[in-house]
Amino acid sequence: MQSDASTTPNLKPGLYIVATPIGNLGDITVRSIDVLKRCDAVACEDTRVTGKLLKHLGIAKPLWRYDDHTGEEARTRIVSAAAGQAVALLSDAGTPIVSDPGHRLVEAAYAAGVEVTSLPGPCAAIAGLTLSGLPNDRFLFAGFMPSKAKARTDLLAELCNVRATVIFYETAPRLTKTLEALSELWPERPVAVARELTKLHEECRRGSARELKLHYEEKPPKGEIVLLVGPPVAKHADAGDVDALLTDALETLKPSQAAAQVAKATGEDRKALYARALELQRQ
């Protein structure tokens, strides 16, 4: 694929957030290729990784490193350049800003009045969610799982009551330790391990945390991993408990508000609780 940058007009100045493939190079979008052809420079997490992608696309651009170690001075230079030129921001793979240092650059761009444009594309967290088969009407992306055991336990305790599928990024060497923690703290919740997404050996394995831990102890995983945990199983209260909770709530709340509060606390159906709240109010 050859670049025709010499004959295509430049982009208007600004910072362009460009999503890149997480494995399969065929996943890059036509719009992303167009921006990379027409931009003036590229700020990227690793110039070697981005250099290989641009070479594959037949594109040559100045590459400016921007990673976790980039200081304020370099960030200011990139933002200043984006005020008069089109600067693309790339991570090593996937959508920039998601669990990488790019958000500080975007904040600085907004503060300087530089226009920011986002080009959607590959994202490991979303790819893992759609592949997992876990509930996806509500989900929480929790980023990278902490490497220390106590911090990992503290995070899981903090998230235990979140009624949504929780998505983590995890490394292959730490996966079994995390699954062990999940088996102790969230033993009844469904888990999915999605790895090597979009690549030749893509895998999504589902089961309990304990089942998956035993599997990966026998067959240590490779590659980058998206770890997904389904929402907690609703704990249904008996009728007497529900009535007591509704009665207490109705002392200060309307029936609809009382039903919503009790539904959140018990996992019971809100419409059924609302009907019961109306009955209790009439008694």
HELIX and SHEET records of a PDB file:
HELIX    1   1 LEU A   25  ASP A   27  5                                   3    
HELIX    2   2 VAL A   30  ARG A   38  1                                   9    
HELIX    3   3 THR A   47  LEU A   57  1                                  11    
HELIX    4   4 GLU A   72  ALA A   82  1                                  11    
HELIX    5   5 GLY A  102  ALA A  111  1                                  10    
HELIX    6   6 ALA A  124  SER A  132  1                                   9    
HELIX    7   7 ALA A  149  LEU A  159  1                                  11    
HELIX    8   8 ALA A  172  ARG A  174  5                                   3    
HELIX    9   9 LEU A  175  LEU A  185  1                                  11    
HELIX   10  10 ALA A  209  GLU A  218  1                                  10    
HELIX   11  11 ALA A  239  LEU A  250  1                                  12    
HELIX   12  12 PRO A  255  THR A  266  1                                  12    
HELIX   13  13 ARG A  270  ARG A  282  1                                  13    
SHEET    1   A 5 LEU A  63  ARG A  65  0                                        
SHEET    2   A 5 ALA A  41  CYS A  44  1                                        
SHEET    3   A 5 ALA A  86  LEU A  90  1                                        
SHEET    4   A 5 GLY A  14  VAL A  18  1                                        
SHEET    5   A 5 VAL A 116  LEU A 119  1                                        
SHEET    1   B 5 PHE A 139  PHE A 144  0                                        
SHEET    2   B 5 THR A 165  GLU A 170  1                                        
SHEET    3   B 5 ILE A 225  VAL A 229 -1                                        
SHEET    4   B 5 VAL A 191  ARG A 195 -1                                        
SHEET    5   B 5 GLU A 203  GLY A 207 -1                                        
END                                                                             
